[in-house]
Amino acid sequence: MRDTLGILASGLCLLHCLLTPLLPVLGGLGILGALQEDQFLHLLLLVPVVILALASFPASCRRHQRYAVMIVGFSGALLLVGALYIEGVWELVASVLGAGLLIVAHWVNLRLIYRDALVE
């Protein structure tokens, strides 16, 4: 369940990052544009992503012994946190890569958990 929620939360971050540059093109300035740029929204998206990563990866990796999954997931989380402190195109790059790494790590983690449950 944590990995499914992690995929959803990371997907929302990815969607936010990809849609933000399109808002001016689509005429979405105004309140929606202001909300997209608000740091509070970034934190609102980031906190559940980090909490789900911390809740999911260590326990699951102890079970399936694939610690690379945790390294990839935490690398993604660190990229998202780091994106808060940079601006411009590098913020977008760090955010998209971070969210993408988290989605992949949660998906692989979920598959490994299901595989282990079938073997037992």
N, C-alpha and C positions, 0 to 999 in steps of 0.2 A: 504494500500500500504506500509506503514512504517513497519508493522509487517511482511509482505512478504519479504521485503528487509532485515529486521532484521534476519529472518530465514536464508536467503541466506548468509548474511555476517557472522553470527555465524556459519553456516555450513562450510563456507570456513575456518574459524578459527579451527573448529573441524577437518576438513580434513587435514589442515596443521599440526596440533598437532599429528594426528595419523600417517601421512606419514613420518614425520621427522625421527622417530627412524628406519624406514624401509629403508631409503636411503642408508646407508652403506651396508646393506644386498643386496640391488638391484644394487649396484655398482654406486650409484648416488652421489659419492663424486665430487669433481671438482666444477664448477661454480654453478650448481644447489644446491649442498650441502652447499656451502658458502652462497647462497641466503637464504636458509632455516634457517640458524643460525643467520642471520643478524638482529640486533635489529630494523633497519629501517623497515624491512618487518613486524616485530611484531607490530610496531606502525602503519604501513600502514593498517594492518588488524584490529587493536584495535580501532582506531579513529572512523571509520564508525559504528562499533558495539556500542560503547558508545553513539555516537550522535543519532543513531536510537533508542536506549533504552530511552534516555532522551526525545526524540521527541514523542515516542509512549506511554510509560507506564503512565505517569502522566495524560495526557489528556484522555486517554481511561479509566483509573481507576476512574476518576471523573464521567465518564458517566455510567459505569456498576457497580460501587461501590464494586468491588472485589480487594481490596488493596493487598491481598496476591500475586496476579499476579505481581504487581510492586515490592514487596519485593523479590520474587523469581528472577525476572529479574535483579534487581539491585544487588542482591547477586551474580548472575552469572557474571555480569560486574565487580564487585569488585574482584572476583576470577581471572578473566582474567588480570586485572590490577596488582593484587598481584603476578601473575605468572611471571611478568616481573622482579621481584626482587628475585626470588628463582631459583635454578638450580637443575638439575638432575631429578630423577623420580617424585619429588614433584612438579616441574614445569609442567610436563606432566599431573599429577593428577589434579592440580588446573586448568589447561587450559581445559582439557576435561570436568571436572565437570562444570566449568564456562560456556563454550560454550553450553553444554547440558542443563543447567538451562535456559540460554537465549533462546534456541530454544523452549523449553517447554513453557516458559512464553509467548513468541511471539505467539506460536500456540494457547494456551488457550486464550490469549487476542483477537486474530483474531476470534476465535469461539464465544466468548462472544459478540464481536461487531456485527458479523453477526446475532446472536440470537436476540440481541436487535433491529437490523434493521428489522427483520421479525415480531417482536411483534408490532412495531410502525405502 
